[in-house]
Amino acid sequence: MSDHFFLGIGNPLLDISAVVKPELLAKYDLKANDAILAEEKHKPLYDELVRDYNVEYVAGGAAQNAMRGAQWLLPENSTIYIGAAGKDDQAIQLVAAAKKDGLETKYMEVHKPTGRCAVLITGISRSLVTDLLAANEYKIEHLKSPEIWACVEKAKYFYVGGYFLTVSPDSALHLAKHAAQTNKHFMMNLSAPFIPQFFKKQVDDLEEYWDVLFGNEAEAISYADSHDLKTHNITEIALHISKLPKKNVSRSRMVVFTQGAHSTIVVKDGKVHEFPVIPIDTKDIVDTNGAGDAYCGGFLSQYVQGKSIETCAKAGNYVANVVIQRNGPTYPSEAHSFKE
């Protein structure tokens, strides 16, 4: 099975990553371990980074990271990713970076510059400065266009990043309804605690379509608080979500909550599974940025092939373990060594 059967949609960003001097952080009033949206004072940072440092370009954005991770373990041409980008050199670099990882892209071209994220590395710290720009401009008309909808109709599995609900929730819902009507699989990631908190309606509109829901412990707790579940027990929250009403009743819902260095909780059919992470010495950890996306990508690479929950979780752990030993959410160019 190949030929773009797995389609993802989200907010694509060109990650511009470099090891920098601490003075650069001080100049732009940045903390060593932070993730912020760019303000006007940060705008010159991106050009300065490219001019003065040895940069690496990565096809970023949470959903795109996960799709690249999935493709790493999948046969060639299995994945395709949709979002909005500009008509500029950074869009060309973004397409090339995704293609290098085997991910086909179909970006909506908009007049704003391509979204970007400065990744400033100082020692083991990462400071992320995101300027969404074009990524914030996706419109449902692109999804419904003949070329893109042909890709949707061909795909059997769909993955939506939670951040995308801040941009085009109508596109996510349109995709979800198509999945339910055609017995395809619809997967989503909560992506950040503020999504279930401040975009509760957009999340709730999609919940009856979830075949698989991903999140981490902070996102699970945020969901519980916004829905007044009166518990912060991750297993209880996962069980609650797994039992919510579902449009497509031909398969039950699976909920996957990672917990950093602690065991991942997976709930399906009322059964709770716990999968410990792969042990790693702290000295071998280079960067945990994107580890959750990597886990999700690994997990989904097996899910879309119909593998067992155990194999999915094993692949998630494998890819996350590889990524945290590298700079940022990047995948080795050499073939993977994952075995069921």
CORQUI-V904910 format. One record per backbone hydrogen bond with DSSP energy under -1.0 kcal/mol. CO is the residue of the C=O (numbers start at 1). NH is the residue of the N-H. Records with the same first field share a line. If there is no record, write none. Layout:
CO=NH + NH
//
This chain:
5=156 + 157
6=80
7=159
8=82
9=161
13=60
14=117
15=58
16=119
17=56
18=121
21=24
22=26
23=27
24=28
25=30
26=29
34=128
36=130
39=42
40=43
42=45
44=48
45=49
46=50
47=51
48=52
49=53
53=55
56=17
58=15 + 60
60=13
61=65
62=66
63=67
64=68
65=69
66=70
67=71
68=72
70=73
77=4
78=6
79=104
80=8
81=106
82=10
83=108
85=110
88=92
89=93
90=94
91=95
92=96
93=97
94=98
95=99
96=100
98=103
99=102
104=81
108=85
113=134
115=14
116=131
117=16
118=129
119=18
120=127
121=20
122=125
125=122
127=120
128=36
129=118
130=38
131=116
132=135
133=136
134=137
139=142
140=144
145=149
146=150
148=152
149=153
150=154
151=155
156=185
157=7
158=187
159=9
160=189
161=164
162=165
163=166
164=167 + 168
168=172
169=173
170=174
171=175
172=176
173=177
174=178
175=179
176=180
177=181
178=182
179=184
185=158
186=211 + 212
187=160
188=214
190=192
192=195
193=197
194=198
195=199
199=203
200=204
201=205
203=206 + 207
206=209
208=247
211=254
212=188
213=256
214=190
215=258
216=220
217=221
218=222
219=223
220=224
221=225
222=226
223=227
224=229
225=228
233=237
234=238
235=239
236=240
237=241
238=242
239=243
241=244
254=213
255=267
256=215
257=265
259=262
264=275
265=257
266=273
267=255
268=271
271=268
273=266
275=264
281=284
282=285
288=291
290=294
291=295
292=296
293=297
294=298
295=299
296=300
297=301
299=303
300=304
302=305 + 307
303=306
308=312
309=313
310=314
311=315
312=316
313=317
314=318
315=319
316=320
317=321
318=322
319=323
320=324
322=325
323=326
324=286 + 287
328=330
//
